[in-house]
Amino acid sequence: MSIISQLLRFAFYSNFVRTLQKLVRNIKPDDIARLDPGRMLNDSLIEFGLRFWHHGLTISHPQLAEDVFVFSPFFYSVLEANSPEEAYKRVKTWTLRGKIQVDIFSKRYLVVPIHDRSQHHWYLAIVYRPKFVLPYHQASPTSPNPHASGESESMPVEVNDKDSDVAPRTRVCILDSLGGCHPQVTSRLSAYLRLEADAKHQLRDTSDAVERYVRVPLQLNQTDCGVYMLYFAEIFVEYLESSMSAPESQEDSENLWDICRLQHYHRLNQYRMNMTQNFLKTKYCNLISP
Amino acid sequence: MSEEDQQVPPTEEDVKGDNTPINVKVVSSSGEEVFFKIKRSTPLRKLLGAYANKVGKQEHTIRFLYDGARVAQTDTPKSLEMEDNDTIDVMVEQVGGYSP
């Protein structure tokens, strides 16, 4: 590994730890009490849960960790509450990490936690290969990641989609433990990607992302959607990484959850307990360096 | 729209002349703006307290975000390298489980 890539990885990692420790300082006893069974998770726990998972990836799967970008739980709320242009003005700087501009088109997975205010419900959108909204064969111009720029040759191209005979398309995968329908999510995220491509790369001729509903296990109570959401993010990103394509058929999705069905309920029960431990670990111990 | 001055005792920074107040705009998700003047060394939690008071909300239900990242209790405009006329987004706690 070259010195530069080591330095980049170090900067990436230390930013991470700082962010996590900051998040933990903001978590109050009231928030922690929400980890008890039967309580609903709030934005502070959702953000901590996603970022802790992402931090774990920097150690277990460093390359994958660099391909993931986790958005704030408030990001989609801003997109939803404003016109696309107005919303973009407000979130334009949200891709900065410690004053360093992150090129989201160089990432493979954009993780977007979504809060439905009217239903008090959390669900998840994962934008898979956002760079495919850029003009065809236009890899991210500022991508520092050789993995990303060589990807179109080395990865299988998805050609099965009826509306894309040639060009691979960006997917917005929606994972909702209530099995809800959210047609507005893909159009809002597509509008965001269009404006981001224009503002950061001066690229105008973008295409829209394609919506994909992923069949997921449904929640059995009225309190666990946040826990399901964290669980889905973890399993689904690992699945996409290992299969290198978004599930195209119902069968694919079923296989995905079949593999972990046995562990599924056990893991959800464990999740709340683990979150408490992760919180304490971040607060009182030094996190392990990769 | 309103303006408030945070009054804090002079610190070492003041003596060095590195603590001139900056203007900060706090914008809610619905776009309402409140303007504050704050010294660079003043913890932003004081601003959060003042804001919560002004809008009649409890402090623990309010989040300040700068460039989309949560502002921590101990952050100051200086530690975040904020500039004059910068914007802080204010968000309200989101809770989810599913309540039909």
Interface residues (C-beta under 8 A of the other chain):
Chain A: T19 K22 L23 R25 N26 K28 D30 R34 R39 M40 L41 N42 D43 S44 I46 E47 F71 S72 P73 F74 F75 S77 V78 A81 N82 E86 R90 V91 T93 W94 T95 L96 R97 K99 H115 D116 R117 Q119 H120 H121 W122 L178 Q219 N221 Q222 T223 D224 C225 G226
Chain B: V27 S29 S30 G31 H60 R63 L65 D67 G68 A69 R70 A72 Q73 T74 D75 E81 D89 M91 E93 Q94 V95 G96 G97 Y98 S99 P100
